[in-house]
Amino acid sequence: MLLPRFFFSQDFAPFRPFLLGLLPRARRFRRGEFLWRPGEPFGTVFYIDSGLVRSAVEGKHDRRNTAWHGPGTIFPVVHSEQFALENSITAEAVTDVAALEFTNDEILSAIRRNSDFAVATIDWYSRYVNLLLFTSSSLSFAKTVSALAAVLLLLFKNVPEAQLGRDEELRVTQTELAELLGIDRASLVRALATLRNSGAIATARGVLKLASIDSLREAAREIQ
């Protein structure tokens, strides 16, 4: 069964050697940088080698996070037609990111040459559409807790060692987490309390400690 998930990772990892044959450009993005300029349609495709990227739809007055993209996946994959919504979609580096850059035409050519790669692309779109349908129909507090748990798992796994203290302590503020999830502070505080009460995390001012990786994974399972 295809379950909704917010995190895309390793979807295209088996095809990295094949993609290297396209002679991509190596790119690096610092935390907070955008992979392409907001307000522009997609012109390039990125294979993420390391780090974490957050995609979102930018409105006039707010931002709605759509998904997270980690090592071994491609974003924004590929398409042959441009859509007006592209101008509202952003991709921001949440940590330092290393990526391979391709043109849209290069990825289209790869799809025509490699049927397995084409099937992987279709599967990616199936998961992405499934996610969008899920998020548009389910906005429960339980989903907020699961999304927070999934994001914390990603951050603990992907942040550079310089940002990860001893005993798996993550230096991140409530304001930063709320912005990453696209929720208000009150909802974040409730979700943190739920994870803390379950024994998954411990909290201090500006610091989150991973108390139980199994409990955190269980909390994230709803959307993985």
Buried (B, 14 or more C-beta within 10 A) or exposed (E): EEEBBBBBBEBBEEBEEBBEEBEBEEBEBEBEEEBBEEEEEBEBBBBBBBBBBBBBBBEEEEBEBBBBBBBBBBBBBBBEEEEEEBBBBBBBBBBBBBBBBBBBEBBBBBBEEBEEBEEBBEEBEEBBEBBEEBBEEEEEEEBBBBBBBBBBBBBBBBBEEEBBEEEEBBEBEBEBBBBBBBBEEEBBBBBBEBBBEBEBBBBEEEEBBBBBEEBBBBBBEBBB
